[in-house]
Structures are given as structure tokens and as C-alpha cells.
């Protein structure tokens, strides 16, 4: 189904492009920035040279990074079902 002067599938292509752009932006935001540290910012253990070369800007040792990656931050959820009253407005 096209809307207006757009061709078939243009709307879904735009949605997919927007999702791809947002995913790229989020992945870029997670990359470390700046100089790599020689010692971990959390436990002060030395960060191996190979890790610093592989990931420029790394701040954590492998153990601390693994712990951090394993813990998920809780976010406020969205009530997608909504209440009956909210659907009537």
C-alpha cells in the first residue's frame, strides 16, 4: 500500500532505514572514546596491551567489563496494553 505519491513499499523501507540508523547510532555510542587506560578504572588491575590495541579507548579489564555486560540496567517500561480508560480518551 503506497501513500500519496510514494511507490509500494516506500513506507516500510523508510521505517527500516530509520531503525538501521538508530542501531548504528546506539552502537557508536557504546564504543570507548579517547586514550586507553593502562590500569582498570574499577579494580586497578593492569589492562593487557593486546586488549588496549584491539579496543582503542578501553577503560576496564576483561573481568570488570564482563561483569558490567552481564548486569542489565532497569528501565521504566511502557504499558503497551494500556488501561481501558486510556483507550477511551
mmCIF file as gemmi writes it, N, C-alpha and C atoms, coordinates in Angstrom:
data_model
loop_
_atom_site.group_PDB
_atom_site.id
_atom_site.type_symbol
_atom_site.label_atom_id
_atom_site.label_alt_id
_atom_site.label_comp_id
_atom_site.label_asym_id
_atom_site.label_entity_id
_atom_site.label_seq_id
_atom_site.pdbx_PDB_ins_code
_atom_site.Cartn_x
_atom_site.Cartn_y
_atom_site.Cartn_z
_atom_site.occupancy
_atom_site.B_iso_or_equiv
_atom_site.pdbx_formal_charge
_atom_site.auth_seq_id
_atom_site.auth_asym_id
_atom_site.pdbx_PDB_model_num
ATOM 1 N N . UNK Axp A 1 ? 0.845 -1.18 0 1 0 ? 1 A 1
ATOM 2 C CA . UNK Axp A 1 ? 0 0 0 1 0 ? 1 A 1
ATOM 3 C C . UNK Axp A 1 ? 0.883 1.233 0 1 0 ? 1 A 1
ATOM 4 N N . UNK Axp A 2 ? 0.757 2.051 -0.989 1 0 ? 2 A 1
ATOM 5 C CA . UNK Axp A 2 ? 1.517 3.291 -1.069 1 0 ? 2 A 1
ATOM 6 C C . UNK Axp A 2 ? 0.646 4.432 -0.58 1 0 ? 2 A 1
ATOM 7 N N . UNK Axp A 3 ? 1.279 5.432 -0.036 1 0 ? 3 A 1
ATOM 8 C CA . UNK Axp A 3 ? 0.545 6.6 0.434 1 0 ? 3 A 1
ATOM 9 C C . UNK Axp A 3 ? 0.897 7.808 -0.408 1 0 ? 3 A 1
ATOM 10 N N . UNK Axp A 4 ? -0.096 8.45 -1.008 1 0 ? 4 A 1
ATOM 11 C CA . UNK Axp A 4 ? 0.171 9.636 -1.81 1 0 ? 4 A 1
ATOM 12 C C . UNK Axp A 4 ? 0.939 9.303 -3.078 1 0 ? 4 A 1
ATOM 13 N N . UNK Axp A 5 ? 2.078 9.971 -3.28 1 0 ? 5 A 1
ATOM 14 C CA . UNK Axp A 5 ? 2.869 9.799 -4.483 1 0 ? 5 A 1
ATOM 15 C C . UNK Axp A 5 ? 4.001 8.791 -4.303 1 0 ? 5 A 1
ATOM 16 N N . UNK Axp A 6 ? 4.057 8.105 -3.185 1 0 ? 6 A 1
ATOM 17 C CA . UNK Axp A 6 ? 5.141 7.148 -2.947 1 0 ? 6 A 1
ATOM 18 C C . UNK Axp A 6 ? 4.858 5.831 -3.634 1 0 ? 6 A 1
ATOM 19 N N . UNK Axp A 7 ? 5.909 5.1 -3.931 1 0 ? 7 A 1
ATOM 20 C CA . UNK Axp A 7 ? 5.751 3.794 -4.566 1 0 ? 7 A 1
ATOM 21 C C . UNK Axp A 7 ? 5.461 2.736 -3.496 1 0 ? 7 A 1
ATOM 22 N N . UNK Axp A 8 ? 5.042 1.585 -3.92 1 0 ? 8 A 1
ATOM 23 C CA . UNK Axp A 8 ? 4.757 0.498 -2.988 1 0 ? 8 A 1
ATOM 24 C C . UNK Axp A 8 ? 6.019 0.128 -2.217 1 0 ? 8 A 1
ATOM 25 N N . UNK Axp A 9 ? 5.875 -0.048 -0.916 1 0 ? 9 A 1
ATOM 26 C CA . UNK Axp A 9 ? 6.995 -0.458 -0.081 1 0 ? 9 A 1
ATOM 27 C C . UNK Axp A 9 ? 7.867 0.688 0.409 1 0 ? 9 A 1
ATOM 28 N N . UNK Axp A 10 ? 7.606 1.923 -0.025 1 0 ? 10 A 1
ATOM 29 C CA . UNK Axp A 10 ? 8.452 3.051 0.367 1 0 ? 10 A 1
ATOM 30 C C . UNK Axp A 10 ? 8.348 3.341 1.854 1 0 ? 10 A 1
ATOM 31 N N . UNK Axp A 11 ? 7.174 3.191 2.411 1 0 ? 11 A 1
ATOM 32 C CA . UNK Axp A 11 ? 6.981 3.472 3.829 1 0 ? 11 A 1
ATOM 33 C C . UNK Axp A 11 ? 7.756 2.466 4.676 1 0 ? 11 A 1
ATOM 34 N N . UNK Axp A 12 ? 7.653 1.193 4.353 1 0 ? 12 A 1
ATOM 35 C CA . UNK Axp A 12 ? 8.379 0.188 5.135 1 0 ? 12 A 1
ATOM 36 C C . UNK Axp A 12 ? 9.885 0.323 4.947 1 0 ? 12 A 1
ATOM 37 N N . UNK Axp A 13 ? 10.333 0.728 3.754 1 0 ? 13 A 1
ATOM 38 C CA . UNK Axp A 13 ? 11.763 0.968 3.54 1 0 ? 13 A 1
ATOM 39 C C . UNK Axp A 13 ? 12.257 2.119 4.408 1 0 ? 13 A 1
ATOM 40 N N . UNK Axp A 14 ? 11.454 3.158 4.534 1 0 ? 14 A 1
ATOM 41 C CA . UNK Axp A 14 ? 11.829 4.302 5.372 1 0 ? 14 A 1
ATOM 42 C C . UNK Axp A 14 ? 11.891 3.901 6.841 1 0 ? 14 A 1
ATOM 43 N N . UNK Axp A 15 ? 10.951 3.081 7.274 1 0 ? 15 A 1
ATOM 44 C CA . UNK Axp A 15 ? 10.961 2.604 8.666 1 0 ? 15 A 1
ATOM 45 C C . UNK Axp A 15 ? 12.207 1.768 8.918 1 0 ? 15 A 1
ATOM 46 N N . UNK Axp A 16 ? 12.525 0.864 8.013 1 0 ? 16 A 1
ATOM 47 C CA . UNK Axp A 16 ? 13.719 0.023 8.168 1 0 ? 16 A 1
ATOM 48 C C . UNK Axp A 16 ? 14.988 0.865 8.161 1 0 ? 16 A 1
ATOM 49 N N . UNK Axp A 17 ? 15.055 1.886 7.316 1 0 ? 17 A 1
ATOM 50 C CA . UNK Axp A 17 ? 16.229 2.764 7.275 1 0 ? 17 A 1
ATOM 51 C C . UNK Axp A 17 ? 16.369 3.534 8.586 1 0 ? 17 A 1
ATOM 52 N N . UNK Axp A 18 ? 15.246 3.972 9.15 1 0 ? 18 A 1
ATOM 53 C CA . UNK Axp A 18 ? 15.283 4.686 10.433 1 0 ? 18 A 1
ATOM 54 C C . UNK Axp A 18 ? 15.774 3.777 11.554 1 0 ? 18 A 1
ATOM 55 N N . UNK Axp A 19 ? 15.325 2.535 11.548 1 0 ? 19 A 1
ATOM 56 C CA . UNK Axp A 19 ? 15.76 1.575 12.561 1 0 ? 19 A 1
ATOM 57 C C . UNK Axp A 19 ? 17.252 1.297 12.411 1 0 ? 19 A 1
ATOM 58 N N . UNK Axp A 20 ? 17.725 1.096 11.186 1 0 ? 20 A 1
ATOM 59 C CA . UNK Axp A 20 ? 19.155 0.859 10.944 1 0 ? 20 A 1
ATOM 60 C C . UNK Axp A 20 ? 20.002 2.038 11.414 1 0 ? 20 A 1
ATOM 61 N N . UNK Axp A 21 ? 19.546 3.264 11.125 1 0 ? 21 A 1
ATOM 62 C CA . UNK Axp A 21 ? 20.277 4.457 11.565 1 0 ? 21 A 1
ATOM 63 C C . UNK Axp A 21 ? 20.366 4.527 13.085 1 0 ? 21 A 1
ATOM 64 N N . UNK Axp A 22 ? 19.281 4.231 13.754 1 0 ? 22 A 1
ATOM 65 C CA . UNK Axp A 22 ? 19.265 4.283 15.213 1 0 ? 22 A 1
ATOM 66 C C . UNK Axp A 22 ? 20.164 3.205 15.811 1 0 ? 22 A 1
ATOM 67 N N . UNK Axp A 23 ? 20.156 2.01 15.247 1 0 ? 23 A 1
ATOM 68 C CA . UNK Axp A 23 ? 21.037 0.948 15.729 1 0 ? 23 A 1
ATOM 69 C C . UNK Axp A 23 ? 22.507 1.332 15.569 1 0 ? 23 A 1
ATOM 70 N N . UNK Axp A 24 ? 22.854 1.919 14.437 1 0 ? 24 A 1
ATOM 71 C CA . UNK Axp A 24 ? 24.232 2.368 14.221 1 0 ? 24 A 1
ATOM 72 C C . UNK Axp A 24 ? 24.617 3.443 15.229 1 0 ? 24 A 1
ATOM 73 N N . UNK Axp A 25 ? 23.692 4.372 15.512 1 0 ? 25 A 1
ATOM 74 C CA . UNK Axp A 25 ? 23.962 5.435 16.476 1 0 ? 25 A 1
ATOM 75 C C . UNK Axp A 25 ? 24.178 4.87 17.88 1 0 ? 25 A 1
ATOM 76 N N . UNK Axp A 26 ? 23.362 3.896 18.251 1 0 ? 26 A 1
ATOM 77 C CA . UNK Axp A 26 ? 23.493 3.291 19.582 1 0 ? 26 A 1
ATOM 78 C C . UNK Axp A 26 ? 24.8 2.507 19.705 1 0 ? 26 A 1
ATOM 79 N N . UNK Axp A 27 ? 25.18 1.791 18.659 1 0 ? 27 A 1
ATOM 80 C CA . UNK Axp A 27 ? 26.425 1.034 18.694 1 0 ? 27 A 1
ATOM 81 C C . UNK Axp A 27 ? 27.621 1.969 18.767 1 0 ? 27 A 1
ATOM 82 N N . UNK Axp A 28 ? 27.568 3.077 18.062 1 0 ? 28 A 1
ATOM 83 C CA . UNK Axp A 28 ? 28.672 4.042 18.107 1 0 ? 28 A 1
ATOM 84 C C . UNK Axp A 28 ? 28.774 4.679 19.487 1 0 ? 28 A 1
ATOM 85 N N . UNK Axp A 29 ? 27.651 4.877 20.154 1 0 ? 29 A 1
ATOM 86 C CA . UNK Axp A 29 ? 27.669 5.482 21.488 1 0 ? 29 A 1
ATOM 87 C C . UNK Axp A 29 ? 28.292 4.551 22.524 1 0 ? 29 A 1
ATOM 88 N N . UNK Axp A 30 ? 28.247 3.255 22.297 1 0 ? 30 A 1
ATOM 89 C CA . UNK Axp A 30 ? 28.808 2.294 23.255 1 0 ? 30 A 1
ATOM 90 C C . UNK Axp A 30 ? 30.315 2.13 23.114 1 0 ? 30 A 1
ATOM 91 N N . UNK Axp A 31 ? 30.882 2.562 21.981 1 0 ? 31 A 1
ATOM 92 C CA . UNK Axp A 31 ? 32.32 2.405 21.761 1 0 ? 31 A 1
ATOM 93 C C . UNK Axp A 31 ? 33.096 3.327 22.689 1 0 ? 31 A 1
ATOM 94 N N . UNK Axp A 32 ? 34.197 2.826 23.262 1 0 ? 32 A 1
ATOM 95 C CA . UNK Axp A 32 ? 35.03 3.693 24.098 1 0 ? 32 A 1
ATOM 96 C C . UNK Axp A 32 ? 35.65 4.818 23.273 1 0 ? 32 A 1
ATOM 97 N N . UNK Axp A 33 ? 35.885 5.943 23.931 1 0 ? 33 A 1
ATOM 98 C CA . UNK Axp A 33 ? 36.449 7.107 23.268 1 0 ? 33 A 1
ATOM 99 C C . UNK Axp A 33 ? 37.686 7.56 24.033 1 0 ? 33 A 1
ATOM 100 N N . UNK Axp A 34 ? 38.69 8.037 23.332 1 0 ? 34 A 1
ATOM 101 C CA . UNK Axp A 34 ? 39.874 8.599 23.97 1 0 ? 34 A 1
ATOM 102 C C . UNK Axp A 34 ? 40.985 7.573 24.119 1 0 ? 34 A 1
ATOM 103 N N . UNK Axp A 35 ? 41.928 7.9 24.974 1 0 ? 35 A 1
ATOM 104 C CA . UNK Axp A 35 ? 43.075 7.043 25.217 1 0 ? 35 A 1
ATOM 105 C C . UNK Axp A 35 ? 42.697 5.836 26.073 1 0 ? 35 A 1
ATOM 106 N N . UNK Axp A 36 ? 43.306 4.712 25.778 1 0 ? 36 A 1
ATOM 107 C CA . UNK Axp A 36 ? 43.117 3.521 26.611 1 0 ? 36 A 1
ATOM 108 C C . UNK Axp A 36 ? 43.86 3.718 27.927 1 0 ? 36 A 1
ATOM 109 N N . UNK Axp A 37 ? 43.288 3.201 28.975 1 0 ? 37 A 1
ATOM 110 C CA . UNK Axp A 37 ? 43.962 3.232 30.274 1 0 ? 37 A 1
ATOM 111 C C . UNK Axp A 37 ? 44.902 2.041 30.383 1 0 ? 37 A 1
ATOM 112 N N . UNK Axp A 38 ? 45.974 2.183 31.139 1 0 ? 38 A 1
ATOM 113 C CA . UNK Axp A 38 ? 46.885 1.059 31.351 1 0 ? 38 A 1
ATOM 114 C C . UNK Axp A 38 ? 46.397 0.178 32.49 1 0 ? 38 A 1
ATOM 115 N N . UNK Axp A 39 ? 45.578 0.754 33.394 1 0 ? 39 A 1
ATOM 116 C CA . UNK Axp A 39 ? 45.02 0.004 34.52 1 0 ? 39 A 1
ATOM 117 C C . UNK Axp A 39 ? 43.514 0.212 34.551 1 0 ? 39 A 1
ATOM 118 N N . UNK Axp A 40 ? 42.795 -0.804 34.978 1 0 ? 40 A 1
ATOM 119 C CA . UNK Axp A 40 ? 41.335 -0.793 35.02 1 0 ? 40 A 1
ATOM 120 C C . UNK Axp A 40 ? 40.819 0.349 35.894 1 0 ? 40 A 1
ATOM 121 N N . UNK Axp A 41 ? 39.783 1.023 35.435 1 0 ? 41 A 1
ATOM 122 C CA . UNK Axp A 41 ? 39.187 2.13 36.177 1 0 ? 41 A 1
ATOM 123 C C . UNK Axp A 41 ? 38.443 1.655 37.418 1 0 ? 41 A 1
ATOM 124 N N . UNK Axp A 42 ? 38.058 0.379 37.478 1 0 ? 42 A 1
ATOM 125 C CA . UNK Axp A 42 ? 37.31 -0.122 38.627 1 0 ? 42 A 1
ATOM 126 C C . UNK Axp A 42 ? 38.172 -0.877 39.626 1 0 ? 42 A 1
ATOM 127 N N . UNK Axp A 43 ? 39.005 -1.807 39.142 1 0 ? 43 A 1
ATOM 128 C CA . UNK Axp A 43 ? 39.753 -2.662 40.085 1 0 ? 43 A 1
ATOM 129 C C . UNK Axp A 43 ? 41.252 -2.362 40.098 1 0 ? 43 A 1
ATOM 130 N N . UNK Axp A 44 ? 41.712 -1.48 39.24 1 0 ? 44 A 1
ATOM 131 C CA . UNK Axp A 44 ? 43.113 -1.056 39.158 1 0 ? 44 A 1
ATOM 132 C C . UNK Axp A 44 ? 44.066 -2.176 38.75 1 0 ? 44 A 1
ATOM 133 N N . UNK Axp A 45 ? 43.546 -3.247 38.144 1 0 ? 45 A 1
ATOM 134 C CA . UNK Axp A 45 ? 44.404 -4.299 37.592 1 0 ? 45 A 1
ATOM 135 C C . UNK Axp A 45 ? 44.937 -3.834 36.242 1 0 ? 45 A 1
ATOM 136 N N . UNK Axp A 46 ? 46.127 -4.283 35.837 1 0 ? 46 A 1
ATOM 137 C CA . UNK Axp A 46 ? 46.655 -3.882 34.527 1 0 ? 46 A 1
ATOM 138 C C . UNK Axp A 46 ? 45.773 -4.41 33.387 1 0 ? 46 A 1
ATOM 139 N N . UNK Axp A 47 ? 45.568 -3.575 32.386 1 0 ? 47 A 1
ATOM 140 C CA . UNK Axp A 47 ? 44.839 -3.976 31.185 1 0 ? 47 A 1
ATOM 141 C C . UNK Axp A 47 ? 45.878 -4.472 30.189 1 0 ? 47 A 1
ATOM 142 N N . UNK Axp A 48 ? 45.743 -5.704 29.678 1 0 ? 48 A 1
ATOM 143 C CA . UNK Axp A 48 ? 46.743 -6.251 28.749 1 0 ? 48 A 1
ATOM 144 C C . UNK Axp A 48 ? 46.91 -5.373 27.501 1 0 ? 48 A 1
ATOM 145 N N . UNK Axp A 49 ? 48.131 -5.299 27.029 1 0 ? 49 A 1
ATOM 146 C CA . UNK Axp A 49 ? 48.46 -4.497 25.853 1 0 ? 49 A 1
ATOM 147 C C . UNK Axp A 49 ? 47.627 -4.911 24.632 1 0 ? 49 A 1
ATOM 148 N N . UNK Axp A 50 ? 47.404 -6.209 24.473 1 0 ? 50 A 1
ATOM 149 C CA . UNK Axp A 50 ? 46.628 -6.699 23.325 1 0 ? 50 A 1
ATOM 150 C C . UNK Axp A 50 ? 45.188 -6.203 23.388 1 0 ? 50 A 1
ATOM 151 N N . UNK Axp A 51 ? 44.614 -6.111 24.567 1 0 ? 51 A 1
ATOM 152 C CA . UNK Axp A 51 ? 43.252 -5.59 24.72 1 0 ? 51 A 1
ATOM 153 C C . UNK Axp A 51 ? 43.222 -4.098 24.384 1 0 ? 51 A 1
ATOM 154 N N . UNK Axp A 52 ? 44.214 -3.363 24.851 1 0 ? 52 A 1
ATOM 155 C CA . UNK Axp A 52 ? 44.275 -1.929 24.563 1 0 ? 52 A 1
ATOM 156 C C . UNK Axp A 52 ? 44.453 -1.671 23.07 1 0 ? 52 A 1
ATOM 157 N N . UNK Axp A 53 ? 45.19 -2.542 22.385 1 0 ? 53 A 1
ATOM 158 C CA . UNK Axp A 53 ? 45.388 -2.391 20.937 1 0 ? 53 A 1
ATOM 159 C C . UNK Axp A 53 ? 44.125 -2.765 20.163 1 0 ? 53 A 1
ATOM 160 N N . UNK Axp A 54 ? 43.413 -3.77 20.658 1 0 ? 54 A 1
ATOM 161 C CA . UNK Axp A 54 ? 42.214 -4.242 19.96 1 0 ? 54 A 1
ATOM 162 C C . UNK Axp A 54 ? 41.034 -3.281 20.128 1 0 ? 54 A 1
ATOM 163 N N . UNK Axp A 55 ? 40.942 -2.637 21.302 1 0 ? 55 A 1
ATOM 164 C CA . UNK Axp A 55 ? 39.814 -1.758 21.592 1 0 ? 55 A 1
ATOM 165 C C . UNK Axp A 55 ? 40.36 -0.401 22.027 1 0 ? 55 A 1
ATOM 166 N N . UNK Axp A 56 ? 40.588 0.506 21.099 1 0 ? 56 A 1
ATOM 167 C CA . UNK Axp A 56 ? 41.09 1.827 21.485 1 0 ? 56 A 1
ATOM 168 C C . UNK Axp A 56 ? 40.118 2.536 22.425 1 0 ? 56 A 1
ATOM 169 N N . UNK Axp A 57 ? 40.644 3.116 23.483 1 0 ? 57 A 1
ATOM 170 C CA . UNK Axp A 57 ? 39.808 3.829 24.445 1 0 ? 57 A 1
ATOM 171 C C . UNK Axp A 57 ? 39.263 2.955 25.551 1 0 ? 57 A 1
ATOM 172 N N . UNK Axp A 58 ? 39.749 1.713 25.673 1 0 ? 58 A 1
ATOM 173 C CA . UNK Axp A 58 ? 39.224 0.802 26.689 1 0 ? 58 A 1
ATOM 174 C C . UNK Axp A 58 ? 39.576 1.321 28.088 1 0 ? 58 A 1
ATOM 175 N N . UNK Axp A 59 ? 38.62 1.187 29.01 1 0 ? 59 A 1
ATOM 176 C CA . UNK Axp A 59 ? 38.804 1.687 30.377 1 0 ? 59 A 1
ATOM 177 C C . UNK Axp A 59 ? 38.741 0.581 31.429 1 0 ? 59 A 1
ATOM 178 N N . UNK Axp A 60 ? 38.22 -0.59 31.05 1 0 ? 60 A 1
ATOM 179 C CA . UNK Axp A 60 ? 38.017 -1.671 32.016 1 0 ? 60 A 1
ATOM 180 C C . UNK Axp A 60 ? 38.769 -2.923 31.591 1 0 ? 60 A 1
ATOM 181 N N . UNK Axp A 61 ? 39.18 -3.722 32.591 1 0 ? 61 A 1
ATOM 182 C CA . UNK Axp A 61 ? 39.79 -5.009 32.3 1 0 ? 61 A 1
ATOM 183 C C . UNK Axp A 61 ? 38.692 -5.975 31.832 1 0 ? 61 A 1
ATOM 184 N N . UNK Axp A 62 ? 39.074 -7.122 31.384 1 0 ? 62 A 1
ATOM 185 C CA . UNK Axp A 62 ? 38.115 -8.089 30.84 1 0 ? 62 A 1
ATOM 186 C C . UNK Axp A 62 ? 37.114 -8.533 31.902 1 0 ? 62 A 1
ATOM 187 N N . UNK Axp A 63 ? 37.6 -8.801 33.123 1 0 ? 63 A 1
ATOM 188 C CA . UNK Axp A 63 ? 36.697 -9.262 34.188 1 0 ? 63 A 1
ATOM 189 C C . UNK Axp A 63 ? 35.651 -8.207 34.538 1 0 ? 63 A 1
ATOM 190 N N . UNK Axp A 64 ? 36.086 -6.97 34.717 1 0 ? 64 A 1
ATOM 191 C CA . UNK Axp A 64 ? 35.137 -5.902 35.071 1 0 ? 64 A 1
ATOM 192 C C . UNK Axp A 64 ? 34.161 -5.627 33.932 1 0 ? 64 A 1
ATOM 193 N N . UNK Axp A 65 ? 34.643 -5.669 32.691 1 0 ? 65 A 1
ATOM 194 C CA . UNK Axp A 65 ? 33.76 -5.457 31.553 1 0 ? 65 A 1
ATOM 195 C C . UNK Axp A 65 ? 32.738 -6.579 31.441 1 0 ? 65 A 1
ATOM 196 N N . UNK Axp A 66 ? 33.165 -7.817 31.714 1 0 ? 66 A 1
ATOM 197 C CA . UNK Axp A 66 ? 32.237 -8.952 31.673 1 0 ? 66 A 1
ATOM 198 C C . UNK Axp A 66 ? 31.154 -8.804 32.725 1 0 ? 66 A 1
ATOM 199 N N . UNK Axp A 67 ? 31.538 -8.366 33.921 1 0 ? 67 A 1
ATOM 200 C CA . UNK Axp A 67 ? 30.545 -8.144 34.981 1 0 ? 67 A 1
ATOM 201 C C . UNK Axp A 67 ? 29.561 -7.057 34.57 1 0 ? 67 A 1
ATOM 202 N N . UNK Axp A 68 ? 30.081 -5.98 34.02 1 0 ? 68 A 1
ATOM 203 C CA . UNK Axp A 68 ? 29.22 -4.865 33.621 1 0 ? 68 A 1
ATOM 204 C C . UNK Axp A 68 ? 28.279 -5.283 32.499 1 0 ? 68 A 1
ATOM 205 N N . UNK Axp A 69 ? 28.77 -6.056 31.537 1 0 ? 69 A 1
ATOM 206 C CA . UNK Axp A 69 ? 27.927 -6.503 30.43 1 0 ? 69 A 1
ATOM 207 C C . UNK Axp A 69 ? 26.848 -7.466 30.891 1 0 ? 69 A 1
ATOM 208 N N . UNK Axp A 70 ? 27.119 -8.212 31.967 1 0 ? 70 A 1
ATOM 209 C CA . UNK Axp A 70 ? 26.148 -9.173 32.472 1 0 ? 70 A 1
ATOM 210 C C . UNK Axp A 70 ? 25.014 -8.527 33.23 1 0 ? 70 A 1
ATOM 211 N N . UNK Axp A 71 ? 25.221 -7.326 33.731 1 0 ? 71 A 1
ATOM 212 C CA . UNK Axp A 71 ? 24.196 -6.626 34.508 1 0 ? 71 A 1
ATOM 213 C C . UNK Axp A 71 ? 23.43 -5.709 33.577 1 0 ? 71 A 1
ATOM 214 N N . UNK Axp A 72 ? 22.136 -5.898 33.544 1 0 ? 72 A 1
ATOM 215 C CA . UNK Axp A 72 ? 21.301 -5.053 32.697 1 0 ? 72 A 1
ATOM 216 C C . UNK Axp A 72 ? 20.687 -3.941 33.546 1 0 ? 72 A 1
ATOM 217 N N . UNK Axp A 73 ? 20.743 -2.745 33.027 1 0 ? 73 A 1
ATOM 218 C CA . UNK Axp A 73 ? 20.139 -1.61 33.718 1 0 ? 73 A 1
ATOM 219 C C . UNK Axp A 73 ? 18.623 -1.698 33.58 1 0 ? 73 A 1
ATOM 220 N N . UNK Axp A 74 ? 17.939 -1.445 34.684 1 0 ? 74 A 1
ATOM 221 C CA . UNK Axp A 74 ? 16.482 -1.473 34.634 1 0 ? 74 A 1
ATOM 222 C C . UNK Axp A 74 ? 15.983 -0.144 34.095 1 0 ? 74 A 1
ATOM 223 N N . UNK Axp A 75 ? 15 -0.23 33.257 1 0 ? 75 A 1
ATOM 224 C CA . UNK Axp A 75 ? 14.407 0.961 32.674 1 0 ? 75 A 1
ATOM 225 C C . UNK Axp A 75 ? 12.93 0.981 33.012 1 0 ? 75 A 1
ATOM 226 N N . UNK Axp A 76 ? 12.375 2.159 32.975 1 0 ? 76 A 1
ATOM 227 C CA . UNK Axp A 76 ? 10.936 2.269 33.145 1 0 ? 76 A 1
ATOM 228 C C . UNK Axp A 76 ? 10.25 1.717 31.911 1 0 ? 76 A 1
ATOM 229 N N . UNK Axp A 77 ? 9.333 0.827 32.101 1 0 ? 77 A 1
ATOM 230 C CA . UNK Axp A 77 ? 8.662 0.203 30.969 1 0 ? 77 A 1
ATOM 231 C C . UNK Axp A 77 ? 7.505 1.03 30.467 1 0 ? 77 A 1
ATOM 232 N N . UNK Axp A 78 ? 7.049 0.66 29.311 1 0 ? 78 A 1
ATOM 233 C CA . UNK Axp A 78 ? 5.88 1.296 28.724 1 0 ? 78 A 1
ATOM 234 C C . UNK Axp A 78 ? 4.752 0.286 28.786 1 0 ? 78 A 1
ATOM 235 N N . UNK Axp A 79 ? 3.643 0.711 29.297 1 0 ? 79 A 1
ATOM 236 C CA . UNK Axp A 79 ? 2.482 -0.158 29.355 1 0 ? 79 A 1
ATOM 237 C C . UNK Axp A 79 ? 1.843 -0.17 27.978 1 0 ? 79 A 1
ATOM 238 N N . UNK Axp A 80 ? 2.222 -1.15 27.165 1 0 ? 80 A 1
ATOM 239 C CA . UNK Axp A 80 ? 1.728 -1.2 25.786 1 0 ? 80 A 1
ATOM 240 C C . UNK Axp A 80 ? 0.253 -1.593 25.72 1 0 ? 80 A 1
ATOM 241 N N . UNK Axp A 81 ? -0.193 -2.318 26.701 1 0 ? 81 A 1
ATOM 242 C CA . UNK Axp A 81 ? -1.592 -2.722 26.678 1 0 ? 81 A 1
ATOM 243 C C . UNK Axp A 81 ? -2.484 -1.554 27.048 1 0 ? 81 A 1
ATOM 244 N N . UNK Axp A 82 ? -2.017 -0.727 27.954 1 0 ? 82 A 1
ATOM 245 C CA . UNK Axp A 82 ? -2.795 0.429 28.374 1 0 ? 82 A 1
ATOM 246 C C . UNK Axp A 82 ? -3.992 -0.001 29.182 1 0 ? 82 A 1
ATOM 247 N N . UNK Axp A 83 ? -4.573 0.943 29.843 1 0 ? 83 A 1
ATOM 248 C CA . UNK Axp A 83 ? -5.784 0.649 30.585 1 0 ? 83 A 1
ATOM 249 C C . UNK Axp A 83 ? -6.994 0.935 29.693 1 0 ? 83 A 1
ATOM 250 N N . UNK Axp A 84 ? -8.111 0.413 30.096 1 0 ? 84 A 1
ATOM 251 C CA . UNK Axp A 84 ? -9.316 0.608 29.302 1 0 ? 84 A 1
ATOM 252 C C . UNK Axp A 84 ? -9.654 2.104 29.226 1 0 ? 84 A 1
ATOM 253 N N . UNK Axp A 85 ? -9.431 2.82 30.331 1 0 ? 85 A 1
ATOM 254 C CA . UNK Axp A 85 ? -9.727 4.25 30.338 1 0 ? 85 A 1
ATOM 255 C C . UNK Axp A 85 ? -8.839 5.009 29.347 1 0 ? 85 A 1
ATOM 256 N N . UNK Axp A 86 ? -7.561 4.628 29.263 1 0 ? 86 A 1
ATOM 257 C CA . UNK Axp A 86 ? -6.663 5.37 28.358 1 0 ? 86 A 1
ATOM 258 C C . UNK Axp A 86 ? -7.025 5.126 26.904 1 0 ? 86 A 1
ATOM 259 N N . UNK Axp A 87 ? -7.64 4.004 26.605 1 0 ? 87 A 1
ATOM 260 C CA . UNK Axp A 87 ? -8.016 3.705 25.242 1 0 ? 87 A 1
ATOM 261 C C . UNK Axp A 87 ? -9.303 4.43 24.828 1 0 ? 87 A 1
ATOM 262 N N . UNK Axp A 88 ? -10.072 4.845 25.817 1 0 ? 88 A 1
ATOM 263 C CA . UNK Axp A 88 ? -11.327 5.522 25.519 1 0 ? 88 A 1
ATOM 264 C C . UNK Axp A 88 ? -11.153 7.01 25.266 1 0 ? 88 A 1
ATOM 265 N N . UNK Axp A 89 ? -10.014 7.567 25.676 1 0 ? 89 A 1
ATOM 266 C CA . UNK Axp A 89 ? -9.813 9.014 25.527 1 0 ? 89 A 1
ATOM 267 C C . UNK Axp A 89 ? -9.499 9.398 24.121 1 0 ? 89 A 1
